[in-house]
């Protein structure tokens, strides 16, 4: 996945650099004839919960596990329960104090790979909890436009698709 994409627009002899995730926010691109498309994925709630199926991988051993996860806009990072940490063979090497519901807690964290939709997110920070659900935090979901339609029990996720050869 490209971390940066340089787009040179010859507008008043300026060279402008944009990060990939910022493209959808830049109105000048439409003026220049570059079309940005959006791919929408729609998920029906599972047992009245907005869950998505993800694949997690240990970056060292490449052990993989599928899990259902909540998209948690209140979490800065991915959170996984102990049973999934053990299944993936992730070690408890790094500790941090983090703000959580109820106050500051000391927890362990690591890095892992995560597949969400068609995207591979590599070396994503993930915190451990003893039990509970898998949470996908803002370190991943800020790359998407997410709509929770509770009335219709539908989760919509927009992924920006950029042209390979801009005109």
C-alpha positions in Angstrom: 0.0 0.0 0.0 1.4 3.4 -0.9 2.0 5.6 2.0 2.1 8.8 -0.1 1.1 9.6 -3.6 2.4 12.7 -5.3 0.1 14.4 -7.7 1.7 17.2 -9.7 -0.9 19.7 -10.9 0.4 22.4 -13.1 -1.8 25.1 -11.5 0.1 28.3 -11.5 3.3 26.3 -11.7 2.8 24.7 -8.3 3.6 21.1 -7.4 1.2 19.8 -4.8 1.6 16.7 -2.6 -1.3 14.9 -1.1 -1.6 11.8 1.1 -3.8 9.2 -0.5 -6.5 9.4 2.2 -6.8 13.1 1.7 -7.9 12.9 -2.0 -11.6 12.8 -1.2 -11.3 16.1 0.6 -9.7 18.0 -2.3 -12.2 19.8 -4.6 -9.4 20.8 -7.1 -9.2 17.3 -8.4 -12.6 17.4 -9.9 -11.7 20.7 -11.6 -8.6 19.1 -13.1 -10.6 16.3 -14.7 -9.6 13.6 -12.2 -12.6 11.5 -11.3 -12.7 9.9 -7.9 -15.0 6.9 -7.6 -16.3 5.3 -4.4 -16.9 1.7 -3.8 -19.6 0.9 -1.2 -19.7 -2.2 0.9 -23.0 -2.9 2.7 -23.3 -5.2 5.7 -26.5 -6.3 7.4 -26.3 -6.3 11.2 -25.7 -9.7 12.8 -28.0 -10.3 15.7 -28.7 -6.5 15.8 -25.0 -5.7 15.9 -22.9 -3.8 13.3 -20.2 -6.4 12.9 -17.7 -7.0 10.1 -15.6 -10.1 9.3 -11.8 -9.4 9.5 -8.7 -11.5 9.3 -5.9 -10.8 11.7 -2.3 -12.1 11.2 0.8 -12.3 13.4 3.4 -10.4 11.4 6.2 -12.7 12.6 4.7 -16.2 12.3 2.0 -15.3 9.8 -0.6 -17.2 11.9 -4.0 -16.0 10.9 -7.5 -15.9 12.5 -10.8 -14.7 11.3 -13.0 -12.8 13.7 -16.1 -10.6 13.8 -15.3 -7.1 14.9 -17.1 -3.9 15.9 -16.1 -0.6 14.2 -15.4 1.5 17.3 -15.3 5.2 16.6 -14.4 5.8 20.3 -11.3 3.7 20.2 -8.0 5.0 18.8 -6.7 1.6 18.1 -7.5 -2.1 17.5 -8.3 -4.1 20.6 -8.3 -7.9 20.8 -9.2 -10.3 23.5 -6.8 -12.7 25.2 -8.1 -15.8 23.4 -7.3 -14.3 20.0 -3.9 -13.1 21.2 -3.1 -16.7 22.2 -4.4 -18.2 19.0 -2.3 -15.8 16.9 0.8 -16.5 19.1 1.3 -12.8 19.9 3.6 -12.0 22.7 3.2 -9.6 25.6 6.3 -7.5 25.2 5.1 -3.8 25.2 3.1 -2.1 28.0 1.4 1.3 28.0 -1.0 3.3 30.1 -4.1 4.1 28.1 -7.3 6.0 28.6 -10.3 3.7 28.6 -13.9 3.8 29.7 -13.6 4.2 33.5 -10.2 5.7 33.6 -6.5 5.0 32.8 -5.4 1.3 32.6 -2.1 -0.4 32.0 -2.3 -2.8 29.1 -0.1 -4.7 26.7 0.1 -4.0 23.0 1.7 -5.3 19.8 1.6 -4.8 16.1 -0.4 -7.1 13.7 -1.7 -7.2 10.2 -5.4 -6.8 9.5 -7.4 -7.5 6.4 -10.6 -5.5 6.3 -12.7 -5.6 3.1 -10.2 -5.9 0.3 -7.5 -3.8 2.2 -4.5 -5.0 4.0 -3.4 -2.9 6.9 0.1 -3.8 8.0 1.8 -3.2 11.3 -1.3 -1.9 13.0 -1.0 -1.3 16.7 -3.4 -3.5 18.7 -4.0 -3.5 22.5 -5.0 -6.6 24.5 -7.9 -7.0 26.9 -8.6 -10.1 29.0 -12.0 -10.7 27.4 -14.6 -8.9 25.3 -15.0 -8.2 21.6 -12.6 -7.3 18.8 -12.7 -3.6 18.2 -11.5 -1.9 15.1 -10.4 1.6 16.1 -9.8 4.9 14.4 -6.3 3.8 13.3 -8.0 1.7 10.7 -11.5 3.1 10.2 -10.4 6.7 9.6 -9.4 5.4 6.1 -13.1 4.9 5.3 -16.4 6.7 5.4 -18.7 4.6 7.6 -22.5 5.0 8.1 -24.3 3.2 10.8 -28.0 2.9 9.8 -29.5 1.5 13.0 -33.1 2.0 11.8 -32.5 -0.4 8.9 -29.8 -2.5 10.6 -27.3 -1.7 7.8 -23.6 -0.8 8.0 -22.3 1.1 4.9 -18.6 1.5 4.3 -17.3 3.7 1.4 -13.8 3.1 0.1 -12.4 5.7 -2.2 -11.1 4.2 -5.5 -8.5 6.3 -7.3 -7.8 6.1 -11.0 -4.6 4.3 -12.0 -3.9 6.7 -14.9 -5.4 10.1 -14.1 -6.2 12.2 -17.1 
